[in-house]
Amino acid sequence: MKKILSNIAITLCSALVITSCKKSEFGDAYRDPSKVTTSTVAKQFAGLIYTNREYVVPSYWNYFVVQRTSVNQYTQAVGWANAIGQYVPPSGGVNDRWSNYYNFLAQYRELQKIYNASTPAEQADNRIFMITAAIYFYDHTQKVLDLHGDIPWADAGKLSSNGGDYSTSYAKYQSAESIYVTMLDDLKKFSDDLSTISVSGAPLAAFKTQDLINKGNIVLWQKYCNSLRLRILTRISAVGSLSARSNSEIASILANPTKYPLSLVNDDNILLKVKDLASDINAKGFQTGLEDWNGNIAGKRMIDHMKTNADPRLRALFEPGLNAAGVYNGLDQSLDATAQTTLINGGTISIYNRSTVSRNQFFPGVLITAAEVNFLLSEYYLKSNNDALAKSTYEAGIKQSINFYYWVRTLSNDNTAGTLSPTSDTEINLYIAQPAIAWAGSSALKLGLIADQKWLHYNVIEPIEGWAELRRLDLPVLTYQVDNSSQQKQPPFRWVYPAQEISFNAANYSAVASKDKLTTKLFWDIN
């Protein structure tokens, strides 16, 4: 891993937002752009993955500054002491995540620039890098779209391509819907290409070396591509102008599993794994990121659901409070802040399992899991009136989710929480048979079951996906204390744009300023 990272090419600070670039933002793995003479597609590809690492593998800044007081609370994946202004996204976190994405985008533009300047023969050899880089880039573009809505995109990050001319490098905003459509168009092409592509010799060896995600496994990249398509197609499935496309493309994927394979079992999970704690790709910052300032408190709704139904994930994901005599308790969000603080300080409230989650320095960066894919399929089959397949994929998703978290615990180098009792097929099947989660009732009730399981699976590990699905489906039904002391009284529908963007890209921002409100719904949020 160290050898790979030492070869990573530079990250250009050529985002649409023009701010000063501090040396501390780059780290030892990056060289001064003014001193770089050459790079390669392969090294730039690894640099792209590396640039975004702290928003994939759990890190301090992402969890403590960005997610602790925003998406983790909006989904009630955690419990917290209610406070004034709690539904306004933190400006520092919003600014940093925006800046990181555009640094990431600039890295992608540089990859395109290097590739486009190469010979036709070199382009043919390096096509695999461009396809897989775009898949990874689109995955994280989708997340930013689901936070903000419209963003500068097609012309953003091109300061280097524009010869350093700042005046021509400020980009216009594009609608989130149009970017979604572009990504779906491209991902379909990439999926077709991956089904026939042949890579061998030196290009394959380079790809295996620089691919920090799937280690050169093209079949896993196919599954990543098609699973990402499934996620995006599901996200837009209720949008009138796109619903027909969603249904037909999902049907096409399912009709040809050889050409369009999906991640259906945990061996096919798409993860950025931690291999070497001495490298920059590690989860060592997860502990302070989640635990500091009580960011790891369990919420009552999640704990009660798990306890009532004897969910095997309960003991894998949570620990009883120090003074709770082994009983799992979640924090009630309907209480006032004084009562909540007393409970938190009293040690009777559960916390996220430190050995499985926050102190697991080998916790992988999660991109796509089999549990998520199965739950998405279950929703599709339910809406297609195929109850048998909806049930089987729902149950498969539960099994994959439970086994995933037990597997994650085996990676841990920490035993603060004590030995984890293993689960079994018998325990999992008993859980699936519980009345509150058993597959029964109307389609509306079954959709609620699927939404509950997505919510449990995403928890604090994939909070952006969890928040998007919560807004799209309005499920599970959660109750929040009204913040009457603030203009934003309930969780928002989106994040606003960062102050630095408004300042530096003012002319283009003016086109979206009227929509820049916490109360503006995204195009796919039509409930």
C-alpha positions as CSV (number, residue, x, y, z in Angstrom):
1,M,0.0,0.0,0.0
2,K,2.8,2.4,0.9
3,K,4.4,1.8,-2.5
4,I,1.2,2.4,-4.3
5,L,0.5,5.7,-2.4
6,S,4.1,6.9,-3.1
7,N,3.3,6.8,-6.8
8,I,0.1,8.8,-6.6
9,A,0.0,11.8,-8.8
10,I,-0.7,15.3,-7.6
11,T,-4.1,16.7,-6.7
12,L,-4.7,20.1,-8.4
13,C,-6.4,22.8,-6.3
14,S,-8.4,23.7,-9.4
15,A,-11.9,23.4,-8.2
16,L,-14.6,25.8,-9.3
17,V,-14.2,27.5,-5.9
18,I,-10.9,29.5,-6.1
19,T,-9.4,29.5,-2.6
20,S,-5.9,29.5,-1.3
21,C,-4.3,26.0,-1.3
22,K,-2.6,25.2,2.0
23,K,0.3,22.7,2.1
24,S,-1.5,20.9,4.9
25,E,-4.3,20.0,2.6
26,F,-2.1,17.9,0.3
27,G,0.1,15.7,2.6
28,D,3.4,14.1,1.8
29,A,1.9,12.0,-1.0
30,Y,1.4,15.0,-3.2
31,R,3.9,17.1,-5.1
32,D,3.9,20.8,-5.9
33,P,1.8,21.2,-9.1
34,S,4.2,23.9,-10.3
35,K,7.1,21.3,-10.2
36,V,5.3,18.4,-11.8
37,T,6.3,17.7,-15.4
38,T,4.6,14.4,-16.2
39,S,2.1,12.0,-14.8
40,T,0.4,8.9,-16.1
41,V,-3.1,7.7,-16.4
42,A,-2.4,4.8,-14.0
43,K,-0.9,7.0,-11.3
44,Q,-3.6,9.7,-11.7
45,F,-6.2,7.0,-11.3
46,A,-4.8,6.0,-7.9
47,G,-4.6,9.7,-7.0
48,L,-8.3,10.1,-7.7
49,I,-9.2,7.3,-5.3
50,Y,-6.7,8.6,-2.7
51,T,-8.0,12.2,-2.9
52,N,-11.4,11.2,-1.7
53,R,-10.3,8.6,0.9
54,E,-11.5,10.4,4.0
55,Y,-15.0,10.5,2.7
56,V,-15.0,6.8,2.1
57,V,-13.0,5.2,4.9
58,P,-14.3,6.5,8.3
59,S,-12.3,9.6,9.3
60,Y,-12.3,12.1,12.1
61,W,-13.2,15.2,10.1
62,N,-16.1,13.5,8.2
63,Y,-17.7,12.1,11.3
64,F,-17.0,14.8,13.9
65,V,-17.3,18.0,11.8
66,V,-19.5,17.0,8.9
67,Q,-21.9,14.2,10.0
68,R,-22.1,14.4,13.8
69,T,-24.6,17.3,13.8
70,S,-26.2,16.8,10.4
71,V,-27.0,13.6,8.6
72,N,-26.5,11.3,11.6
73,Q,-29.1,13.3,13.4
74,Y,-31.5,13.8,10.5
75,T,-31.8,10.0,10.2
76,Q,-31.8,9.3,13.9
77,A,-29.0,6.9,13.4
78,V,-27.8,8.5,16.7
79,G,-29.3,10.0,19.7
80,W,-28.3,13.5,20.9
81,A,-29.2,16.2,23.3
82,N,-31.6,18.6,21.6
83,A,-30.2,22.0,21.0
84,I,-31.1,25.3,19.3
85,G,-30.3,25.4,15.6
86,Q,-29.8,21.6,15.5
87,Y,-31.4,21.3,12.1
88,V,-29.1,23.7,10.3
89,P,-26.2,21.9,8.7
90,P,-22.8,23.0,10.2
91,S,-21.1,25.6,7.9
92,G,-17.6,24.2,8.5
93,G,-18.7,20.7,7.5
94,V,-20.6,21.9,4.5
95,N,-17.6,24.0,3.3
96,D,-15.1,21.2,3.8
97,R,-17.1,18.5,2.0
98,W,-17.8,20.9,-0.9
99,S,-14.1,21.8,-1.2
100,N,-13.0,18.1,-1.0
101,Y,-15.5,17.2,-3.8
102,Y,-14.1,19.8,-6.1
103,N,-10.5,18.9,-5.4
104,F,-11.6,15.4,-6.2
105,L,-13.3,16.6,-9.4
106,A,-10.2,18.5,-10.4
107,Q,-8.2,15.3,-10.0
108,Y,-10.7,13.6,-12.3
109,R,-10.3,16.4,-14.9
110,E,-6.5,16.0,-14.8
111,L,-6.9,12.3,-15.4
112,Q,-9.1,13.1,-18.5
113,K,-6.5,15.7,-19.6
114,I,-3.7,13.2,-19.5
115,Y,-5.7,10.5,-21.2
116,N,-6.9,12.8,-24.0
117,A,-3.3,13.9,-24.7
118,S,-2.1,10.3,-25.1
119,T,-1.8,8.4,-28.4
120,P,-4.7,6.2,-29.7
121,A,-2.7,3.1,-28.7
122,E,-2.2,4.4,-25.2
123,Q,-5.8,5.3,-24.9
124,A,-6.8,1.8,-25.9
125,D,-4.5,0.3,-23.2
126,N,-5.8,2.7,-20.6
127,R,-9.5,2.6,-21.4
128,I,-10.1,0.4,-18.2
129,F,-8.8,3.2,-16.0
130,M,-11.1,5.8,-17.5
131,I,-14.2,3.6,-17.2
132,T,-13.6,2.6,-13.6
133,A,-12.5,6.1,-12.6
134,A,-15.8,7.5,-13.9
135,I,-17.8,4.8,-12.0
136,Y,-16.1,5.9,-8.8
137,F,-16.4,9.5,-9.6
138,Y,-20.1,9.2,-10.4
139,D,-20.7,7.4,-7.1
140,H,-19.5,10.4,-5.2
141,T,-21.1,12.9,-7.5
142,Q,-24.4,11.3,-6.7
143,K,-23.8,11.9,-3.0
144,V,-23.0,15.5,-3.5
145,L,-26.1,16.0,-5.7
146,D,-28.2,14.3,-3.0
147,L,-26.9,16.8,-0.4
148,H,-27.2,20.1,-2.4
149,G,-29.2,19.5,-5.6
150,D,-27.9,21.5,-8.6
151,I,-24.1,21.9,-8.7
152,P,-21.5,23.2,-11.1
153,W,-20.3,20.1,-12.9
154,A,-19.5,19.7,-16.6
155,D,-17.2,22.7,-16.8
156,A,-16.0,22.6,-13.2
157,G,-12.4,21.7,-12.2
158,K,-10.9,22.8,-15.5
159,L,-8.4,25.4,-14.3
160,S,-5.5,23.2,-15.4
161,S,-7.2,22.5,-18.8
162,N,-7.8,26.2,-19.2
163,G,-4.1,26.9,-18.9
164,G,-4.5,28.5,-15.4
165,D,-6.9,31.2,-16.6
166,Y,-9.1,31.8,-13.6
167,S,-11.5,34.1,-15.5
168,T,-12.7,31.2,-17.7
169,S,-12.7,28.6,-15.0
170,Y,-15.8,29.5,-13.0
171,A,-18.5,27.0,-13.9
172,K,-22.2,27.3,-14.4
173,Y,-24.7,25.3,-12.3
174,Q,-26.4,22.3,-13.8
175,S,-29.6,20.8,-12.6
176,A,-29.3,17.7,-10.5
177,E,-31.8,15.9,-12.7
178,S,-29.7,16.5,-15.9
179,I,-26.5,15.3,-14.2
180,Y,-28.4,12.1,-13.0
181,V,-29.4,11.5,-16.6
182,T,-25.9,12.0,-17.9
183,M,-24.5,9.6,-15.3
184,L,-27.1,7.0,-16.2
185,D,-26.3,7.3,-19.9
186,D,-22.6,6.9,-19.2
187,L,-23.0,4.1,-16.7
188,K,-25.0,2.1,-19.2
189,K,-22.2,2.5,-21.8
190,F,-19.6,1.6,-19.2
191,S,-21.5,-1.5,-18.2
192,D,-21.7,-2.6,-21.8
193,D,-18.0,-1.9,-22.3
194,L,-17.0,-3.9,-19.2
195,S,-18.9,-6.9,-20.4
196,T,-16.6,-7.2,-23.5
197,I,-13.4,-5.4,-22.5
198,S,-10.1,-7.3,-22.7
199,V,-7.2,-6.1,-20.6
200,S,-3.9,-8.0,-20.4
201,G,-0.2,-7.7,-20.1
202,A,1.3,-4.5,-18.8
203,P,-2.0,-2.5,-18.7
204,L,-3.6,-5.2,-16.6
205,A,-0.6,-5.4,-14.3
206,A,-0.7,-1.6,-13.9
207,F,-4.4,-1.7,-13.2
208,K,-4.1,-4.3,-10.5
209,T,-1.4,-2.2,-8.8
210,Q,-3.2,1.1,-8.9
211,D,-6.7,-0.1,-8.3
212,L,-7.1,0.5,-4.5
213,I,-10.7,-0.7,-4.5
214,N,-11.1,-4.0,-6.5
215,K,-7.4,-4.8,-7.1
216,G,-7.9,-5.1,-10.8
217,N,-11.0,-7.4,-10.6
218,I,-13.0,-6.4,-13.6
219,V,-16.0,-8.5,-12.7
220,L,-16.2,-6.6,-9.4
221,W,-16.1,-3.3,-11.3
222,Q,-19.0,-4.6,-13.4
223,K,-21.0,-5.3,-10.3
224,Y,-20.1,-1.9,-8.9
225,C,-21.2,-0.2,-12.1
226,N,-24.6,-2.1,-12.3
227,S,-25.3,-1.8,-8.6
228,L,-24.6,1.9,-8.8
229,R,-27.0,2.1,-11.7
230,L,-29.6,0.3,-9.7
231,R,-29.2,2.8,-6.8
232,I,-29.6,5.8,-9.1
233,L,-32.4,4.3,-11.0
234,T,-34.3,3.6,-7.8
235,R,-33.7,7.1,-6.5
236,I,-35.5,8.5,-9.6
237,S,-38.1,5.8,-9.8
238,A,-41.0,8.1,-8.8
239,V,-40.0,11.0,-11.0
240,G,-42.7,11.2,-13.7
241,S,-40.3,12.0,-16.6
242,L,-37.9,9.3,-15.5
243,S,-40.0,6.5,-14.0
244,A,-40.4,4.6,-17.3
245,R,-36.7,4.6,-17.8
246,S,-36.1,3.5,-14.3
247,N,-38.4,0.5,-14.7
248,S,-37.1,-0.5,-18.1
249,E,-33.4,-0.3,-17.2
250,I,-33.8,-2.2,-14.0
251,A,-35.7,-4.9,-15.9
252,S,-32.9,-5.0,-18.5
253,I,-30.3,-5.4,-15.8
254,L,-32.2,-8.3,-14.2
255,A,-33.0,-10.0,-17.5
256,N,-29.3,-10.4,-18.3
257,P,-27.3,-11.2,-15.1
258,T,-24.3,-12.4,-17.1
259,K,-23.9,-9.1,-18.9
260,Y,-25.1,-7.0,-16.0
261,P,-24.1,-8.7,-12.8
262,L,-24.9,-7.1,-9.4
263,S,-23.4,-7.3,-5.9
264,L,-25.7,-9.8,-4.4
265,V,-23.6,-11.5,-1.7
266,N,-21.0,-10.1,0.7
267,D,-18.1,-11.5,-1.3
268,D,-19.1,-9.0,-3.9
269,N,-19.3,-5.9,-1.6
270,I,-17.4,-2.9,-3.1
271,L,-15.1,-1.6,-0.3
272,L,-12.0,0.5,0.1
273,K,-10.3,-1.9,2.5
274,V,-7.6,-0.9,5.0
275,K,-4.6,-3.0,4.5
276,D,-1.8,-1.2,6.3
277,L,-2.3,1.1,9.3
278,A,0.9,2.9,8.5
279,S,-0.6,4.1,5.2
280,D,-2.9,7.1,4.8
281,I,-5.8,4.7,4.1
282,N,-6.9,3.7,7.6
283,A,-9.8,4.2,10.0
284,K,-7.7,5.4,13.0
285,G,-9.7,8.7,13.1
286,F,-13.0,6.9,13.5
287,Q,-12.7,6.7,17.3
288,T,-12.5,10.4,18.0
289,G,-14.7,11.2,15.0
290,L,-17.7,9.2,16.3
291,E,-17.1,9.1,20.1
292,D,-16.1,12.7,20.9
293,W,-18.9,14.9,22.3
294,N,-21.2,11.9,22.6
295,G,-21.5,11.4,18.8
296,N,-21.9,7.7,19.3
297,I,-25.1,7.7,21.4
298,A,-27.8,5.2,20.4
299,G,-31.2,6.5,19.5
300,K,-34.4,5.0,21.1
301,R,-36.2,4.2,17.8
302,M,-33.3,2.1,16.5
303,I,-32.6,0.3,19.8
304,D,-36.3,-0.4,20.5
305,H,-36.7,-1.9,17.0
306,M,-33.7,-4.2,17.5
307,K,-34.7,-5.2,21.0
308,T,-38.3,-5.9,20.2
309,N,-37.4,-8.2,17.3
310,A,-34.3,-9.8,18.7
311,D,-32.1,-8.4,15.9
312,P,-28.7,-10.1,15.9
313,R,-27.1,-6.8,14.9
314,L,-27.9,-5.3,18.2
315,R,-24.9,-6.7,20.1
316,A,-22.6,-6.3,17.1
317,L,-23.5,-2.7,16.5
318,F,-24.2,-1.4,20.1
319,E,-23.0,-1.7,23.7
320,P,-25.1,-1.3,26.8
321,G,-24.3,1.8,28.8
322,L,-21.7,1.4,31.5
323,N,-24.4,1.7,34.3
324,A,-27.2,-0.1,32.4
325,A,-26.6,-3.5,33.9
326,G,-26.4,-5.0,30.4
327,V,-29.7,-3.5,29.2
328,Y,-29.8,-1.7,25.9
329,N,-31.5,1.7,26.0
330,G,-31.7,4.4,23.4
331,L,-32.0,8.1,23.9
332,D,-35.5,9.5,23.6
333,Q,-35.5,12.5,21.2
334,S,-38.9,13.7,22.6
335,L,-37.2,14.6,25.9
336,D,-35.9,18.1,26.7
337,A,-32.1,18.7,26.5
338,T,-31.7,18.7,30.3
339,A,-33.3,15.3,30.8
340,Q,-31.3,13.9,27.8
341,T,-28.0,15.2,29.1
342,T,-28.7,13.7,32.5
343,L,-29.4,10.3,30.9
344,I,-26.3,10.5,28.7
345,N,-24.1,11.4,31.7
346,G,-25.7,8.7,33.8
347,G,-24.3,5.9,31.7
348,T,-27.6,4.1,31.1
349,I,-27.8,4.9,27.4
350,S,-26.3,2.5,24.8
351,I,-23.4,3.5,22.5
352,Y,-22.2,2.3,19.2
353,N,-20.1,-0.8,19.7
354,R,-16.5,0.5,20.0
355,S,-14.8,-2.7,18.9
356,T,-17.0,-3.3,15.9
357,V,-17.3,0.3,14.8
358,S,-15.4,3.3,16.1
359,R,-12.2,1.7,17.4
360,N,-12.0,-0.8,14.5
361,Q,-9.1,0.8,12.7
362,F,-9.6,-1.6,9.9
363,F,-13.2,-0.6,9.3
364,P,-13.4,-0.5,5.4
365,G,-14.8,2.3,3.3
366,V,-18.2,1.2,2.2
367,L,-19.2,1.9,-1.4
368,I,-21.8,-0.8,-2.3
369,T,-23.0,-3.7,-0.2
370,A,-25.0,-6.7,-1.1
371,A,-27.6,-5.9,1.6
372,E,-28.3,-2.5,-0.1
373,V,-28.6,-4.1,-3.5
374,N,-31.0,-6.7,-2.3
375,F,-33.2,-4.1,-0.5
376,L,-33.3,-2.0,-3.7
377,L,-34.3,-5.1,-5.7
378,S,-37.0,-5.9,-3.1
379,E,-38.5,-2.5,-3.6
380,Y,-38.5,-2.9,-7.4
381,Y,-40.1,-6.4,-7.2
382,L,-42.7,-5.1,-4.8
383,K,-43.7,-2.3,-7.1
384,S,-43.7,-4.8,-10.0
385,N,-46.2,-7.0,-8.2
386,N,-43.7,-9.9,-7.9
387,D,-44.3,-10.6,-4.2
388,A,-42.2,-13.9,-4.2
389,L,-39.1,-12.2,-5.4
390,A,-39.7,-9.1,-3.3
391,K,-39.8,-11.4,-0.2
392,S,-36.7,-13.4,-1.1
393,T,-34.6,-10.4,-1.8
394,Y,-35.8,-8.6,1.3
395,E,-34.8,-11.6,3.4
396,A,-31.5,-12.0,1.5
397,G,-30.8,-8.3,2.3
398,I,-31.3,-8.9,6.0
399,K,-29.0,-11.9,6.1
400,Q,-26.3,-10.1,4.1
401,S,-26.6,-7.1,6.5
402,I,-26.3,-9.2,9.6
403,N,-23.3,-11.2,8.3
404,F,-21.6,-8.0,7.0
405,Y,-21.4,-6.5,10.5
406,Y,-20.3,-9.7,12.1
407,W,-17.6,-9.9,9.4
408,V,-16.5,-6.3,10.0
409,R,-16.0,-7.2,13.7
410,T,-13.5,-9.9,12.7
411,L,-11.3,-7.2,11.1
412,S,-11.1,-5.2,14.4
413,N,-7.8,-4.8,16.3
414,D,-9.8,-3.7,19.4
415,N,-11.6,-5.6,22.1
416,T,-12.9,-2.8,24.3
417,A,-16.4,-4.1,24.0
418,G,-15.5,-7.7,24.9
419,T,-16.0,-10.8,22.9
420,L,-18.8,-10.8,20.4
421,S,-21.0,-13.9,20.6
422,P,-21.3,-15.2,17.0
423,T,-24.7,-15.3,15.2
424,S,-26.1,-18.3,13.3
425,D,-28.5,-19.1,10.6
426,T,-31.0,-20.2,13.3
427,E,-30.8,-16.9,15.1
428,I,-31.1,-14.9,11.8
429,N,-34.1,-17.0,10.6
430,L,-35.8,-16.5,14.0
431,Y,-35.3,-12.7,13.6
432,I,-36.8,-12.8,10.1
433,A,-39.8,-14.6,11.4
434,Q,-40.6,-11.9,14.0
435,P,-44.1,-10.5,13.5
436,A,-42.8,-6.9,13.2
437,I,-40.5,-7.7,10.3
438,A,-42.1,-10.8,8.7
439,W,-43.1,-10.3,5.1
440,A,-46.9,-9.7,5.4
441,G,-49.6,-7.2,4.9
442,S,-50.3,-4.6,2.2
443,S,-47.7,-3.3,-0.3
444,A,-47.5,-0.1,1.8
445,L,-46.6,-2.1,4.9
446,K,-44.1,-4.2,3.0
447,L,-42.4,-1.0,1.7
448,G,-42.2,0.1,5.3
449,L,-40.4,-3.1,6.1
450,I,-37.9,-2.6,3.4
451,A,-37.3,1.0,4.5
452,D,-36.8,-0.1,8.1
453,Q,-34.1,-2.6,7.0
454,K,-32.3,0.0,4.8
455,W,-32.3,2.4,7.7
456,L,-30.9,-0.2,10.1
457,H,-28.3,-1.3,7.6
458,Y,-27.1,2.2,6.7
459,N,-27.0,3.5,10.4
460,V,-23.9,5.7,10.9
461,I,-21.9,3.8,8.3
462,E,-23.7,5.2,5.2
463,P,-25.6,8.2,6.6
464,I,-25.9,10.1,3.3
465,E,-27.6,7.2,1.6
466,G,-29.7,6.7,4.6
467,W,-30.8,10.4,4.6
468,A,-31.6,10.3,0.8
469,E,-33.8,7.2,1.2
470,L,-35.5,8.7,4.2
471,R,-36.4,11.8,2.2
472,R,-37.4,9.8,-0.9
473,L,-39.7,7.4,0.9
474,D,-40.7,9.3,4.0
475,L,-40.0,6.0,5.7
476,P,-39.3,5.0,8.4
477,V,-41.6,7.4,10.1
478,L,-39.5,9.3,12.7
479,T,-40.6,12.0,15.2
480,Y,-38.4,15.0,15.9
481,Q,-38.6,17.6,18.6
482,V,-39.7,21.0,17.0
483,D,-37.0,23.7,17.4
484,N,-39.2,26.7,18.0
485,S,-36.2,28.8,18.8
486,S,-34.9,28.5,15.3
487,Q,-36.2,29.4,11.8
488,Q,-35.4,25.8,10.8
489,K,-37.8,23.9,13.0
490,Q,-37.4,20.4,11.6
491,P,-34.7,18.5,9.6
492,P,-33.9,20.2,6.2
493,F,-34.6,18.7,2.8
494,R,-31.1,19.7,1.5
495,W,-27.9,21.4,2.4
496,V,-27.4,25.0,1.4
497,Y,-24.3,26.0,-0.7
498,P,-21.2,26.9,1.3
499,A,-20.4,30.6,1.9
500,Q,-17.1,30.3,0.0
501,E,-19.0,29.2,-3.1
502,I,-21.4,32.1,-2.9
503,S,-18.5,34.5,-2.5
504,F,-16.2,33.3,-5.2
505,N,-18.7,32.0,-7.8
506,A,-21.2,34.8,-7.3
507,A,-22.2,35.3,-10.9
508,N,-23.1,31.7,-11.5
509,Y,-24.6,31.2,-8.0
510,S,-27.1,33.9,-8.8
511,A,-28.9,31.5,-11.1
512,V,-29.7,29.1,-8.2
513,A,-29.9,31.6,-5.3
514,S,-33.7,31.5,-5.2
515,K,-33.6,27.7,-4.6
516,D,-30.8,27.8,-2.0
517,K,-33.0,27.1,1.0
518,L,-33.0,24.3,3.5
519,T,-36.7,23.8,2.7
520,T,-36.2,23.2,-1.1
521,K,-36.8,19.6,-2.0
522,L,-34.6,17.8,-4.5
523,F,-36.1,16.7,-7.8
524,W,-36.5,13.1,-6.7
525,D,-38.2,14.0,-3.4
526,I,-41.8,14.1,-4.5
527,N,-43.6,12.8,-1.4
